[in-house]
Amino acid sequence: MTTRIFIIAHAPLAHALRECALHVFADSADSVLALDVLPQAAPDDTLVQARQLLADAPDVPTLVLTDLFGATPCNVAQRLIEGRPASLVAGLNLPMLLRAVCYRAEPLDALVQRAVDGGSQGVMQVLVSAVSAQTLHCPCP
């Protein structure tokens, strides 16, 4: 059984990341859901929306990805996964999402580890050449 991936993040990040994932994995549209949390949205209303998005298949394993631990999307997601076959990972980035979509056929526990690894391995300092660094930092007239 394929694990469903549900992105819940500050607007417009959730849908933007979903579109990026579908750009790479066009066949995954049915497996990747997104909910953008608007600034003025009440957490209870957001929870209702999230439950509606997952209502069609309550027993499908779901990896819930959220952008920022402690923020409204993450707090809503914590309430959402109670009593469901689901796991929640905060700190979502595009490498994490792509890794999760790529390995969505794996069991949920393995998928969580793949997502976390993909997210952390996707963050790195990229060396800048000396010429580029001079151009970037030179306040030339």
N, C-alpha and C positions, 0 to 999 in steps of 0.2 A: 504494500500500500504506500502510495506517495504521501509524504508529509506536506501539508499545506503551510504556506508562509504568509503571515499576516503582518504587515507593516503599519504601525500606528505612531505617528510623529507630528511635530508641529507643521502646520500648513506653510508652504506647499510641498514639503520635503517627502512625505509618504508617497504621493502620486508621482513626483519627479523621479524618485528612486525606482519605483515600479516600472516606469517607462524606460529607464536606463537598463534595467534587468531584462525587459522584454525586447529591447534592441539587440541584446546578445543572445537571449534564449526565447525566441519568438513563440516557441511551442509551449511555454509555461504559463500562458495567460490565465488558465483556469486554476493554477496552483498558487498564484501570487495575488494577494488581496492588499488593498491599501485604504487607510483612513487618515485623512488630514484633520488635525485638531486645530480649530480656529481659535484665535486669541480670546474671544468673548464667550466661547462655548463652556457651558457648565459641565463639570466632570460627570455628573449623573446622566446628562443628555448624551455625552460622548460614549459612555458605557452602553447605553441603549442602542446607539448606532453600531457599535462594535459587535454587540450580541446579535443584532439583526444580520450583519455581514457573515457571521459564522453559524447562523441558525440552520442553514440547509444541510449541514453535516456535522452535528455536535460530537460525534464519536471519531472523527478524522483527527489523527495526530496533527498538532499545529505548533509551528515555531513562530512565536510572536517576537518581532524585532521592534525596538523603540529607540529613539534618538538620544535621550538624555535621562539618566537615572535621577529620580526624585522629582521630575517635572510631571505635569498633568498627563501626558500620554503614557508614561511609565506607570504612574499611579493607577490610571484606568486599566492598563494592561494587567497589573497585578490582580485586580479584582476580576477581570475578565477570565483569567485562566483557572480560577478556583473551581475545582470539580471537573475539570476537562483534561483530556490527554494532551497537555500542552506544556511548553517551556518558554520562558521569557529571557531574552538577552537585551541588555541596554548598551548603548554606545554604537549604534548602527552606523556603518559606513558602506560605501559601494562595494569594496572588496569583500566585506562580510556577506552582503546580500548575494553577490554573484556566486560565492562559494556555496552558500545555502541552496540557491536555486540549482546549481550544478549537481549537488549531492542529495537532492530532496527525496530520492528513492531509498535512502538509508534510514535505519531506525532513528527515532527522535533523539535519543541520547547521543548517538554518534554524530547526528547532524548538528546538534548544539556545539559539540567540540569542533567540528569542521568550521562552523560559522565564526566562533570565537577566534580560532586560529587564523582564518582568512582575514578577519578584521584587524587583528594585531600585526600580522605579516604584511598587510597592505599599507601600514604606516611606516614611513622611513624617511630619513633625511636624504635628499638627492644632492650630490655634489654639484657645485656651480663652478665652471671654469673661471680662471683668473680674469680673462677678458670680459666675460659676462658679468662677473662680480663688480668690476670697475664700472661697467655701463650701468648696472643697477644702483650702485651706491654713489656715483659721481654726480654732485649737484652742478652739472655743467650749464653755462648760460645758453 
